[in-house]
Amino acid sequence: MDYAEKNLLPSFPGASTDEQLHFLQTLINSIASPVFYKDCTGIYQGCNKAFEEYLGKRKEEIIGKSVYDLAPPDLAAQYEEMDRALFEQGGQQTYEASVLYADGSRRDVVFNKSLYYTKDGVLAGLVGIIWDITERKQLEQVYLDTQNTLQEKVVQRTFELQKANETLHEKILELEQMTAALSSSEEKFSKAFHYCSDAIGLFRLHDERYIEVNDAFIELFGYSREEIIDHKSTEFGLWLYPEERANAFKLAREQGSFRDLESAWLNKNGDVRIGLCSAASVEIDGETCILFIVHDFTERKRIENELRATRDDLERQVKRRTQELYDLNSALLQLSSSDGLTGLANRRALDDFLERQWQQCKRRQTPLAFIMIDVDFFKEYNDLYGHLSGDECLKKVARTLQNSLKRSSDFAARFGGEEFAAVLPDTDLSGATLLAEELRAAIEALGIAHHASAVSTVLTISLGVTALIPQKRDVLSSLLAAADQALYKAKRAGRNRVERA
């Protein structure tokens, strides 16, 4: 495994270098999405099994090659242009593309790439992962198609309902006209009543008992004419909800008529039927009766419910897929911004944080403090106790540094090698100096033996502190330079001390 692979992922205490590298390569290979990394010149330095399958080549055929060796010229030029933009701009790069896998399948993917650095903060190359979003794209298209289909069906059904309502109104008008002429045209009324496609029932208002129903009424509810005539609807439970029946009879009594009241009924088989009911009062042989009409649209309701359920299911799938992609992106971002040994932020994350705080303090005209920290005689410590002990030592220094910060806005990072840094927004020089002295004392109090030190028998640190309120013409590099000069002064003055710029 080359240097880029060794520096890409975190170390594991207690394991040999070969064991760590084998474990980490196994971890990378277990990622289902293609992962690759290149050096600063765009040469592939490593990849996982999924990337080999994507290109249809073995790892040995990929490492040491450029995109021009592995991709068609037009695609290679695009890949090189995107890599060059990432190296120039820094940070992260995310974009969608359509790629052709080695098996001939066309896939929609998201490229997510980040720069990575050596242990000393030197840019080493870039790492990338290719997320296959083909299924998500297909789901989104299905969702859009379903939405369009649903909208078309809703428009169509709405139109049909309007037409049905118009037809129903026309039939009510026809029936009202027929009722007016009932005494002189009983035969015409009977034909209109019985041949109407909507269910019609006629009952006396005073006792609510049916005196006549048409064939459509019998077909809809499943009861014979003998079971219905001279009986109330409550006797065979036509209405699914008693409150709807009570409301309909109240309207009929108080207003004499009503139209398009949506209700639910139960037929003889126990099936629920949904429809619009209308009613009008008529006089028959001097007695007030109610003409009751039901327009059934149960099937339309069923289709609407199925479409709504399909839409809801698609929305849940898209939401779940989106969350999975977000979680994977977050994990990659965390991996690219952390120092593998200490767990602190790495140099790239430090630079990003410093730039944001510098601009913010410049706008608000508030102080920004910066502390440079160096472990005294760390080379001698490594020579005497070995590199594994040196790594443990750096981890303890990192933990103590993190625990010494007072506020959530304070920021700790590994600057490179045995150097660390702390950024303290809204902190002046005296406050930063006080915190630096507390940190120096805390490291000394750890009592880590260091018999190769020229200033103490335990491990110590030297610190350089600076703070300023950024002005319009100030540059960020001046803050780092001042802290570096203060650290140099602390070393010349004997180490194990804090010096201010």
Residue pairs with C-beta under 8 A, 6 or more apart in sequence:
1 21
1 25
1 46
2 45
2 46
2 63
3 118
3 124
4 37
4 38
4 39
4 45
4 46
4 116
4 124
4 125
5 21
5 24
5 25
5 37
5 45
5 46
6 17
6 21
7 116
7 117
7 118
7 119
7 124
7 340
8 24
8 37
8 46
8 116
8 127
9 24
9 27
9 28
9 335
9 340
10 338
10 340
10 341
10 343
11 20
11 340
11 341
11 391
12 19
12 20
12 23
13 391
13 392
13 395
15 23
28 35
28 48
29 48
29 49
29 50
31 48
31 50
31 129
32 50
33 50
33 129
33 130
33 131
33 132
33 328
34 47
34 48
34 50
34 51
34 53
34 54
34 129
34 130
35 47
35 48
35 50
35 51
35 127
35 128
35 129
35 130
36 44
36 46
36 47
36 48
36 51
36 62
36 127
36 128
36 129
37 44
37 45
37 46
37 47
37 116
37 125
37 126
37 127
37 128
38 44
38 45
38 83
38 125
38 126
38 128
39 45
39 124
39 125
40 87
40 123
40 124
40 125
42 66
42 67
42 80
42 83
43 64
43 65
43 66
44 62
44 63
44 64
44 65
44 66
44 70
45 63
45 125
46 59
46 63
47 59
47 62
47 63
51 62
51 130
52 58
52 59
52 62
53 101
53 102
54 99
54 101
54 102
54 130
55 62
55 70
55 102
56 101
56 102
56 103
57 70
57 102
62 70
66 76
66 80
67 75
67 76
67 79
67 80
67 83
68 76
68 80
70 76
71 79
75 99
82 93
82 95
82 111
82 113
83 113
83 126
85 93
86 93
86 113
86 115
86 126
87 115
87 123
87 126
90 115
90 348
90 351
91 114
91 115
91 348
91 352
92 112
92 113
92 114
92 333
92 336
93 111
93 112
93 113
93 114
94 110
94 111
94 112
94 113
94 329
95 110
95 111
96 108
96 109
96 110
96 111
96 133
97 108
97 109
97 110
97 111
98 106
98 107
98 108
98 109
99 106
99 107
99 109
99 130
100 106
100 107
101 107
107 132
107 134
108 132
108 133
108 134
108 136
108 137
109 130
109 131
109 132
109 133
109 134
110 130
110 131
110 133
110 325
111 128
111 129
111 130
112 128
112 129
112 130
112 131
112 329
112 332
113 126
113 127
113 128
113 129
114 126
114 127
114 128
114 332
114 333
114 336
115 123
115 125
115 126
115 336
115 348
116 124
116 125
116 126
116 127
116 336
116 348
117 123
117 124
117 346
117 347
117 348
118 124
119 340
119 341
119 416
119 417
120 416
120 417
121 346
121 347
121 415
121 416
127 336
129 328
129 332
131 325
131 328
133 321
133 325
135 321
136 318
136 321
136 322
136 325
139 314
139 317
139 318
139 321
140 318
142 314
143 311
143 314
143 315
143 318
146 307
146 310
146 311
146 314
147 311
149 307
150 307
150 308
150 310
150 311
153 303
153 304
153 307
154 304
157 300
157 303
157 304
160 300
161 297
161 300
164 276
164 295
164 297
165 260
165 276
165 295
168 198
168 259
168 260
168 276
168 278
168 293
168 295
169 259
171 196
171 198
171 293
172 259
172 278
172 280
172 293
174 192
175 192
175 193
175 196
175 200
175 280
175 291
175 293
176 280
176 282
178 185
178 188
178 189
178 192
178 193
179 189
179 280
179 282
179 283
179 291
181 188
181 189
182 189
182 282
182 284
193 200
193 202
193 212
193 214
194 214
194 215
195 214
195 215
196 214
196 216
197 216
198 216
198 293
198 294
198 295
198 296
199 213
199 214
199 216
199 217
199 219
199 220
199 221
199 293
199 294
199 296
200 213
200 214
200 216
200 217
200 291
200 292
200 293
200 294
201 210
201 212
201 213
201 214
201 217
201 228
201 291
201 292
202 210
202 211
202 212
202 213
202 282
202 284
202 289
202 290
202 291
202 292
203 209
203 210
203 211
203 232
203 289
203 290
203 292
204 211
204 287
204 288
204 289
204 290
205 252
205 253
205 281
205 288
205 289
205 290
206 287
206 288
207 232
208 232
208 233
208 234
208 249
209 230
209 231
209 232
210 228
210 229
210 230
210 231
210 232
210 233
211 229
211 230
211 284
211 289
212 229
213 225
213 228
213 229
217 228
217 294
218 224
218 225
218 228
220 267
220 273
220 294
220 296
221 228
221 238
221 265
221 267
221 268
221 273
222 267
222 268
222 269
223 236
223 268
227 236
228 236
233 239
233 245
234 245
236 268
237 266
238 245
238 265
238 266
239 245
239 263
239 264
239 265
239 266
240 263
240 264
240 265
240 266
240 272
241 263
241 264
244 261
244 263
244 264
245 263
247 261
248 258
248 261
248 263
248 277
248 279
251 258
251 261
251 279
252 258
252 279
252 281
252 290
256 280
256 281
257 278
257 279
257 280
257 281
258 278
258 279
259 278
260 276
260 277
260 278
261 276
261 277
261 278
262 274
262 275
262 276
262 277
263 274
263 275
263 276
263 277
264 272
264 273
264 274
265 272
265 273
265 275
265 294
266 272
266 273
267 273
272 298
273 296
273 298
274 296
274 297
274 298
274 301
275 294
275 295
275 296
275 297
275 298
276 294
276 295
276 297
277 292
277 293
277 294
277 295
278 292
278 293
278 295
279 290
279 291
279 292
279 293
280 290
280 291
281 288
281 289
281 290
281 291
282 288
282 289
282 290
282 291
283 289
336 348
337 345
337 346
337 348
337 349
337 352
338 344
338 345
338 346
338 349
339 345
339 346
339 398
339 413
339 414
341 391
341 394
341 395
341 414
342 394
342 395
342 397
342 398
342 414
343 395
343 398
344 398
344 401
344 402
344 412
344 413
344 414
344 420
345 353
345 411
345 412
345 413
345 414
346 413
346 414
347 413
347 414
347 415
347 416
349 413
350 411
350 413
350 415
350 421
350 423
353 411
353 413
353 423
354 370
354 423
354 476
354 479
354 480
355 476
357 368
357 411
357 423
357 425
358 368
358 470
358 476
358 479
360 425
361 367
361 368
361 425
361 426
361 469
361 470
362 470
362 471
362 472
362 474
365 469
366 425
366 426
366 469
367 426
367 427
367 428
367 429
367 467
367 468
367 469
368 423
368 424
368 425
368 426
368 427
368 467
368 468
368 469
368 470
368 479
369 423
369 424
369 425
369 427
369 428
369 429
369 431
369 432
369 465
369 466
369 467
370 421
370 422
370 423
370 424
370 432
370 465
370 466
370 467
370 479
370 480
370 482
370 483
371 421
371 422
371 424
371 432
371 435
371 436
371 439
371 463
371 464
371 465
371 483
372 415
372 419
372 420
372 421
372 463
372 464
372 480
372 483
372 484
372 486
372 487
373 397
373 401
373 415
373 419
373 420
373 421
373 422
373 439
373 461
373 462
373 463
373 487
374 418
374 419
374 420
374 461
374 462
374 463
374 487
374 491
375 381
375 393
375 394
375 397
375 418
375 419
375 459
375 461
376 450
376 453
376 455
376 456
376 459
376 460
376 461
376 462
376 495
376 496
377 450
377 452
377 453
377 454
377 455
377 495
378 390
378 393
378 417
378 418
380 450
380 452
380 453
381 389
381 390
381 393
381 450
381 452
381 453
381 459
382 389
382 390
383 452
384 451
384 452
385 393
393 448
393 459
394 414
394 418
396 446
396 448
397 420
397 443
397 459
397 461
398 412
398 414
398 420
400 439
400 442
400 443
400 446
401 412
401 420
401 422
401 439
402 412
403 442
404 435
404 438
404 439
404 442
405 411
405 412
405 422
405 435
406 435
409 425
409 426
410 422
410 423
410 424
410 425
411 422
411 423
411 424
412 420
412 421
412 422
413 420
413 421
413 422
413 423
414 420
414 421
415 421
421 483
422 435
422 436
422 439
424 431
424 432
424 435
424 467
427 435
427 467
428 467
429 465
429 466
429 467
429 500
431 467
432 465
432 466
432 467
433 465
433 498
433 500
436 463
436 465
436 498
437 498
439 461
439 463
440 460
440 461
440 463
440 496
440 497
440 498
443 459
443 460
443 461
444 456
444 458
444 459
444 460
444 496
446 458
446 459
447 458
448 458
448 459
449 457
449 458
449 459
450 456
450 457
450 458
450 459
450 460
451 457
453 459
453 460
454 495
455 494
455 495
455 496
456 496
460 495
460 496
461 496
462 487
462 490
462 491
462 495
462 496
462 497
462 498
462 499
463 486
463 487
463 490
463 497
463 498
463 499
464 483
464 484
464 485
464 486
464 487
464 488
464 489
464 490
464 498
464 499
464 500
464 501
465 483
465 486
465 498
465 499
465 500
465 501
466 479
466 482
466 483
466 486
466 500
466 501
468 474
468 479
468 482
470 476
470 479
482 501
483 501
485 501
486 499
486 500
486 501
487 499
489 499
490 497
490 498
490 499
493 499
